[in-house]
Amino acid sequence: MKIDEENITKRFVSVYYELKAQRVVDTKREFCQHIGITPSNFAIVERGDRMCHLGQICALINYWKVNPTWLMTGTGAMFYHPARG
């Protein structure tokens, strides 16, 4: 099975724009601080000149509660809300 890195990266970037639209974050810097990427490196990813990497993906899932199935495949909701016990 081939991993579609380009579309994963596009979805990765789209999380920032959704959080911005929902007014959860105000700036790219704020978004980037929580996923371990500098704003300048995020801009490179955003342009499509570099793919996001596993550490950034894990941080995105863990901090922003991004649905990993959606991130990898585009299926389902962008965010998930795990059951609270």
TIDRENMI-610838 format. One record per atom (N, C-alpha, C): x, y, z; residue number from 1; atom name; residue in one letter. Coordinates in steps of 0.001 Angstrom, whole numbers, always signed. Layout:
BEGIN
+---------+---------+---------+-----+------+------+
!      px !      py !      pz !  nr ! atom ! rest !
+---------+---------+---------+-----+------+------+
!       X !       Y !       Z ! NUM !   CA !    A !
...
+---------+---------+---------+-----+------+------+
This chain:
BEGIN
+---------+---------+---------+-----+------+------+
!      px !      py !      pz !  nr ! atom ! rest !
+---------+---------+---------+-----+------+------+
!    +840 !   -1175 !      +0 !   1 !    N !    M !
!      +0 !      +0 !      +0 !   1 !   CA !    M !
!    +889 !   +1244 !      +0 !   1 !    C !    M !
!    +627 !   +2144 !    -901 !   2 !    N !    K !
!   +1391 !   +3385 !   -1009 !   2 !   CA !    K !
!    +752 !   +4458 !    -127 !   2 !    C !    K !
!   +1581 !   +5139 !    +613 !   3 !    N !    I !
!   +1111 !   +6236 !   +1453 !   3 !   CA !    I !
!   +1104 !   +7510 !    +612 !   3 !    C !    I !
!      -3 !   +8205 !    +628 !   4 !    N !    D !
!    -175 !   +9415 !    -172 !   4 !   CA !    D !
!    +312 !  +10634 !    +625 !   4 !    C !    D !
!   +1630 !  +10803 !    +666 !   5 !    N !    E !
!   +2241 !  +11863 !   +1474 !   5 !   CA !    E !
!   +1770 !  +13260 !   +1082 !   5 !    C !    E !
!   +1561 !  +13473 !    -195 !   6 !    N !    E !
!   +1157 !  +14807 !    -656 !   6 !   CA !    E !
!    -206 !  +15204 !     -94 !   6 !    C !    E !
!   -1172 !  +14291 !    -158 !   7 !    N !    N !
!   -2511 !  +14613 !    +365 !   7 !   CA !    N !
!   -2535 !  +14650 !   +1885 !   7 !    C !    N !
!   -1722 !  +13829 !   +2536 !   8 !    N !    I !
!   -1613 !  +13896 !   +3994 !   8 !   CA !    I !
!   -1089 !  +15273 !   +4387 !   8 !    C !    I !
!     -89 !  +15749 !   +3661 !   9 !    N !    T !
!    +480 !  +17061 !   +3950 !   9 !   CA !    T !
!    -548 !  +18161 !   +3698 !   9 !    C !    T !
!   -1333 !  +18040 !   +2646 !  10 !    N !    K !
!   -2382 !  +19039 !   +2384 !  10 !   CA !    K !
!   -3402 !  +19054 !   +3509 !  10 !    C !    K !
!   -3794 !  +17874 !   +3985 !  11 !    N !    R !
!   -4742 !  +17821 !   +5100 !  11 !   CA !    R !
!   -4100 !  +18373 !   +6374 !  11 !    C !    R !
!   -2829 !  +18066 !   +6580 !  12 !    N !    F !
!   -2065 !  +18589 !   +7719 !  12 !   CA !    F !
!   -2151 !  +20111 !   +7751 !  12 !    C !    F !
!   -1887 !  +20742 !   +6624 !  13 !    N !    V !
!   -1932 !  +22201 !   +6511 !  13 !   CA !    V !
!   -3358 !  +22715 !   +6703 !  13 !    C !    V !
!   -4331 !  +21990 !   +6175 !  14 !    N !    S !
!   -5716 !  +22451 !   +6268 !  14 !   CA !    S !
!   -6222 !  +22506 !   +7708 !  14 !    C !    S !
!   -5599 !  +21735 !   +8596 !  15 !    N !    V !
!   -5981 !  +21798 !  +10005 !  15 !   CA !    V !
!   -5737 !  +23210 !  +10551 !  15 !    C !    V !
!   -4601 !  +23796 !  +10195 !  16 !    N !    Y !
!   -4326 !  +25164 !  +10640 !  16 !   CA !    Y !
!   -5433 !  +26112 !  +10186 !  16 !    C !    Y !
!   -5812 !  +26035 !   +8921 !  17 !    N !    Y !
!   -6825 !  +26957 !   +8397 !  17 !   CA !    Y !
!   -8182 !  +26731 !   +9051 !  17 !    C !    Y !
!   -8499 !  +25497 !   +9380 !  18 !    N !    E !
!   -9763 !  +25228 !  +10071 !  18 !   CA !    E !
!   -9731 !  +25779 !  +11494 !  18 !    C !    E !
!   -8624 !  +25568 !  +12193 !  19 !    N !    L !
!   -8502 !  +26108 !  +13550 !  19 !   CA !    L !
!   -8539 !  +27631 !  +13539 !  19 !    C !    L !
!   -7941 !  +28229 !  +12535 !  20 !    N !    K !
!   -7972 !  +29692 !  +12386 !  20 !   CA !    K !
!   -9399 !  +30163 !  +12119 !  20 !    C !    K !
!  -10115 !  +29465 !  +11231 !  21 !    N !    A !
!  -11502 !  +29828 !  +10908 !  21 !   CA !    A !
!  -12407 !  +29703 !  +12137 !  21 !    C !    A !
!  -12126 !  +28708 !  +12969 !  22 !    N !    Q !
!  -12918 !  +28515 !  +14187 !  22 !   CA !    Q !
!  -12446 !  +29411 !  +15339 !  22 !    C !    Q !
!  -11417 !  +30209 !  +15074 !  23 !    N !    R !
!  -10837 !  +31117 !  +16060 !  23 !   CA !    R !
!  -10263 !  +30397 !  +17281 !  23 !    C !    R !
!   -9782 !  +29188 !  +17029 !  24 !    N !    V !
!   -9099 !  +28434 !  +18078 !  24 !   CA !    V !
!   -7663 !  +28924 !  +18197 !  24 !    C !    V !
!   -7063 !  +29289 !  +17053 !  25 !    N !    V !
!   -5730 !  +29887 !  +17028 !  25 !   CA !    V !
!   -5808 !  +31237 !  +16326 !  25 !    C !    V !
!   -4920 !  +32116 !  +16716 !  26 !    N !    D !
!   -4869 !  +33439 !  +16089 !  26 !   CA !    D !
!   -3759 !  +33533 !  +15048 !  26 !    C !    D !
!   -2665 !  +32817 !  +15292 !  27 !    N !    T !
!   -1501 !  +32949 !  +14419 !  27 !   CA !    T !
!    -899 !  +31586 !  +14083 !  27 !    C !    T !
!    -133 !  +31574 !  +13000 !  28 !    N !    K !
!    +609 !  +30353 !  +12660 !  28 !   CA !    K !
!   +1609 !  +30021 !  +13749 !  28 !    C !    K !
!   +2212 !  +31045 !  +14319 !  29 !    N !    R !
!   +3191 !  +30819 !  +15391 !  29 !   CA !    R !
!   +2560 !  +30034 !  +16547 !  29 !    C !    R !
!   +1372 !  +30436 !  +16940 !  30 !    N !    E !
!    +665 !  +29745 !  +18031 !  30 !   CA !    E !
!    +400 !  +28287 !  +17651 !  30 !    C !    E !
!     -87 !  +28077 !  +16436 !  31 !    N !    F !
!    -347 !  +26720 !  +15941 !  31 !   CA !    F !
!    +940 !  +25898 !  +15942 !  31 !    C !    F !
!   +1998 !  +26471 !  +15404 !  32 !    N !    C !
!   +3265 !  +25765 !  +15241 !  32 !   CA !    C !
!   +3922 !  +25396 !  +16566 !  32 !    C !    C !
!   +3783 !  +26243 !  +17556 !  33 !    N !    Q !
!   +4383 !  +25975 !  +18869 !  33 !   CA !    Q !
!   +3910 !  +24642 !  +19432 !  33 !    C !    Q !
!   +2672 !  +24281 !  +19163 !  34 !    N !    H !
!   +2097 !  +23075 !  +19747 !  34 !   CA !    H !
!   +2403 !  +21810 !  +18956 !  34 !    C !    H !
!   +2967 !  +21957 !  +17767 !  35 !    N !    I !
!   +3272 !  +20754 !  +16973 !  35 !   CA !    I !
!   +4759 !  +20620 !  +16657 !  35 !    C !    I !
!   +5568 !  +21475 !  +17258 !  36 !    N !    G !
!   +7006 !  +21329 !  +17134 !  36 !   CA !    G !
!   +7574 !  +21666 !  +15772 !  36 !    C !    G !
!   +7066 !  +22706 !  +15165 !  37 !    N !    I !
!   +7569 !  +23158 !  +13875 !  37 !   CA !    I !
!   +7683 !  +24681 !  +13927 !  37 !    C !    I !
!   +8702 !  +25208 !  +13294 !  38 !    N !    T !
!   +8825 !  +26666 !  +13255 !  38 !   CA !    T !
!   +7871 !  +27209 !  +12190 !  38 !    C !    T !
!   +7428 !  +28447 !  +12347 !  39 !    N !    P !
!   +6570 !  +29038 !  +11310 !  39 !   CA !    P !
!   +7229 !  +29034 !   +9927 !  39 !    C !    P !
!   +8541 !  +29236 !   +9876 !  40 !    N !    S !
!   +9210 !  +29229 !   +8565 !  40 !   CA !    S !
!   +9204 !  +27829 !   +7948 !  40 !    C !    S !
!   +9390 !  +26795 !   +8765 !  41 !    N !    N !
!   +9305 !  +25428 !   +8230 !  41 !   CA !    N !
!   +7871 !  +25068 !   +7857 !  41 !    C !    N !
!   +6912 !  +25574 !   +8639 !  42 !    N !    F !
!   +5514 !  +25341 !   +8287 !  42 !   CA !    F !
!   +5200 !  +25966 !   +6927 !  42 !    C !    F !
!   +5751 !  +27142 !   +6662 !  43 !    N !    A !
!   +5528 !  +27805 !   +5368 !  43 !   CA !    A !
!   +6074 !  +26950 !   +4221 !  43 !    C !    A !
!   +7184 !  +26280 !   +4442 !  44 !    N !    I !
!   +7755 !  +25388 !   +3422 !  44 !   CA !    I !
!   +6823 !  +24207 !   +3187 !  44 !    C !    I !
!   +6288 !  +23646 !   +4260 !  45 !    N !    V !
!   +5322 !  +22542 !   +4146 !  45 !   CA !    V !
!   +4059 !  +23042 !   +3444 !  45 !    C !    V !
!   +3613 !  +24213 !   +3842 !  46 !    N !    E !
!   +2402 !  +24816 !   +3281 !  46 !   CA !    E !
!   +2522 !  +25007 !   +1760 !  46 !    C !    E !
!   +3690 !  +25388 !   +1297 !  47 !    N !    R !
!   +3924 !  +25574 !    -143 !  47 !   CA !    R !
!   +4027 !  +24239 !    -883 !  47 !    C !    R !
!   +4194 !  +23161 !    -150 !  48 !    N !    G !
!   +4331 !  +21856 !    -774 !  48 !   CA !    G !
!   +5765 !  +21505 !   -1132 !  48 !    C !    G !
!   +6716 !  +22294 !    -637 !  49 !    N !    D !
!   +8126 !  +22033 !    -921 !  49 !   CA !    D !
!   +8716 !  +20971 !      -2 !  49 !    C !    D !
!   +8014 !  +20652 !   +1072 !  50 !    N !    R !
!   +8454 !  +19622 !   +2018 !  50 !   CA !    R !
!   +7208 !  +18950 !   +2579 !  50 !    C !    R !
!   +7315 !  +17672 !   +2855 !  51 !    N !    M !
!   +6211 !  +16935 !   +3456 !  51 !   CA !    M !
!   +6302 !  +17061 !   +4981 !  51 !    C !    M !
!   +5164 !  +16980 !   +5640 !  52 !    N !    C !
!   +5186 !  +16946 !   +7098 !  52 !   CA !    C !
!   +5776 !  +15596 !   +7520 !  52 !    C !    C !
!   +6319 !  +15534 !   +8726 !  53 !    N !    H !
!   +6905 !  +14267 !   +9157 !  53 !   CA !    H !
!   +6136 !  +13676 !  +10333 !  53 !    C !    H !
!   +6477 !  +12462 !  +10665 !  54 !    N !    L !
!   +5717 !  +11689 !  +11639 !  54 !   CA !    L !
!   +5593 !  +12388 !  +12990 !  54 !    C !    L !
!   +6658 !  +12999 !  +13475 !  55 !    N !    G !
!   +6585 !  +13687 !  +14761 !  55 !   CA !    G !
!   +5568 !  +14806 !  +14754 !  55 !    C !    G !
!   +5514 !  +15540 !  +13656 !  56 !    N !    Q !
!   +4546 !  +16636 !  +13530 !  56 !   CA !    Q !
!   +3126 !  +16085 !  +13433 !  56 !    C !    Q !
!   +2973 !  +14983 !  +12709 !  57 !    N !    I !
!   +1658 !  +14342 !  +12586 !  57 !   CA !    I !
!   +1168 !  +13883 !  +13959 !  57 !    C !    I !
!   +2049 !  +13238 !  +14714 !  58 !    N !    C !
!   +1667 !  +12766 !  +16056 !  58 !   CA !    C !
!   +1284 !  +13927 !  +16966 !  58 !    C !    C !
!   +2054 !  +15015 !  +16902 !  59 !    N !    A !
!   +1733 !  +16189 !  +17718 !  59 !   CA !    A !
!    +390 !  +16779 !  +17319 !  59 !    C !    A !
!    +116 !  +16813 !  +16024 !  60 !    N !    L !
!   -1156 !  +17340 !  +15516 !  60 !   CA !    L !
!   -2321 !  +16512 !  +16052 !  60 !    C !    L !
!   -2169 !  +15215 !  +16014 !  61 !    N !    I !
!   -3213 !  +14302 !  +16497 !  61 !   CA !    I !
!   -3391 !  +14448 !  +18002 !  61 !    C !    I !
!   -2290 !  +14462 !  +18728 !  62 !    N !    N !
!   -2367 !  +14495 !  +20190 !  62 !   CA !    N !
!   -2810 !  +15841 !  +20742 !  62 !    C !    N !
!   -2259 !  +16935 !  +20223 !  63 !    N !    Y !
!   -2583 !  +18242 !  +20792 !  63 !   CA !    Y !
!   -3905 !  +18791 !  +20276 !  63 !    C !    Y !
!   -4095 !  +18748 !  +18964 !  64 !    N !    W !
!   -5284 !  +19361 !  +18372 !  64 !   CA !    W !
!   -6437 !  +18375 !  +18203 !  64 !    C !    W !
!   -6231 !  +17111 !  +18635 !  65 !    N !    K !
!   -7277 !  +16067 !  +18571 !  65 !   CA !    K !
!   -7779 !  +15862 !  +17142 !  65 !    C !    K !
!   -6822 !  +15818 !  +16209 !  66 !    N !    V !
!   -7146 !  +15541 !  +14811 !  66 !   CA !    V !
!   -7385 !  +14050 !  +14665 !  66 !    C !    V !
!   -8408 !  +13709 !  +13918 !  67 !    N !    N !
!   -8762 !  +12319 !  +13658 !  67 !   CA !    N !
!   -7678 !  +11708 !  +12761 !  67 !    C !    N !
!   -6934 !  +10704 !  +13264 !  68 !    N !    P !
!   -5856 !  +10128 !  +12459 !  68 !   CA !    P !
!   -6349 !   +9462 !  +11177 !  68 !    C !    P !
!   -7549 !   +8899 !  +11193 !  69 !    N !    T !
!   -8108 !   +8289 !   +9984 !  69 !   CA !    T !
!   -8339 !   +9354 !   +8924 !  69 !    C !    T !
!   -8888 !  +10489 !   +9335 !  70 !    N !    W !
!   -9095 !  +11574 !   +8380 !  70 !   CA !    W !
!   -7764 !  +12078 !   +7841 !  70 !    C !    W !
!   -6795 !  +12244 !   +8731 !  71 !    N !    L !
!   -5499 !  +12772 !   +8307 !  71 !   CA !    L !
!   -4825 !  +11853 !   +7291 !  71 !    C !    L !
!   -4907 !  +10559 !   +7505 !  72 !    N !    M !
!   -4235 !   +9603 !   +6617 !  72 !   CA !    M !
!   -5017 !   +9309 !   +5337 !  72 !    C !    M !
!   -6352 !   +9325 !   +5432 !  73 !    N !    T !
!   -7155 !   +8867 !   +4283 !  73 !   CA !    T !
!   -8122 !   +9906 !   +3741 !  73 !    C !    T !
!   -8437 !  +10912 !   +4538 !  74 !    N !    G !
!   -9446 !  +11888 !   +4136 !  74 !   CA !    G !
!  -10857 !  +11444 !   +4467 !  74 !    C !    G !
!  -10998 !  +10318 !   +5158 !  75 !    N !    T !
!  -12303 !   +9761 !   +5507 !  75 !   CA !    T !
!  -12674 !  +10128 !   +6943 !  75 !    C !    T !
!  -13910 !  +10559 !   +7131 !  76 !    N !    G !
!  -14390 !  +10889 !   +8465 !  76 !   CA !    G !
!  -14242 !  +12363 !   +8777 !  76 !    C !    G !
!  -14455 !  +12682 !  +10042 !  77 !    N !    A !
!  -14379 !  +14071 !  +10501 !  77 !   CA !    A !
!  -12928 !  +14481 !  +10737 !  77 !    C !    A !
!  -12643 !  +15766 !  +10588 !  78 !    N !    M !
!  -11285 !  +16276 !  +10789 !  78 !   CA !    M !
!  -10832 !  +16099 !  +12242 !  78 !    C !    M !
!  -11717 !  +16366 !  +13167 !  79 !    N !    F !
!  -11376 !  +16275 !  +14581 !  79 !   CA !    F !
!  -12161 !  +15144 !  +15230 !  79 !    C !    F !
!  -11572 !  +14571 !  +16268 !  80 !    N !    Y !
!  -12299 !  +13551 !  +17012 !  80 !   CA !    Y !
!  -12367 !  +13973 !  +18473 !  80 !    C !    Y !
!  -13336 !  +13452 !  +19117 !  81 !    N !    H !
!  -13523 !  +13750 !  +20531 !  81 !   CA !    H !
!  -13658 !  +12422 !  +21244 !  81 !    C !    H !
!  -12540 !  +11894 !  +21770 !  82 !    N !    P !
!  -12598 !  +10577 !  +22410 !  82 !   CA !    P !
!  -13572 !  +10569 !  +23577 !  82 !    C !    P !
!  -14166 !   +9414 !  +23804 !  83 !    N !    A !
!  -15102 !   +9257 !  +24919 !  83 !   CA !    A !
!  -14396 !   +9572 !  +26214 !  83 !    C !    A !
!  -15035 !  +10274 !  +27051 !  84 !    N !    R !
!  -14448 !  +10617 !  +28349 !  84 !   CA !    R !
!  -14987 !   +9631 !  +29375 !  84 !    C !    R !
!  -14076 !   +9084 !  +30153 !  85 !    N !    G !
!  -14482 !   +8067 !  +31099 !  85 !   CA !    G !
!  -14447 !   +8514 !  +32516 !  85 !    C !    G !
+---------+---------+---------+-----+------+------+
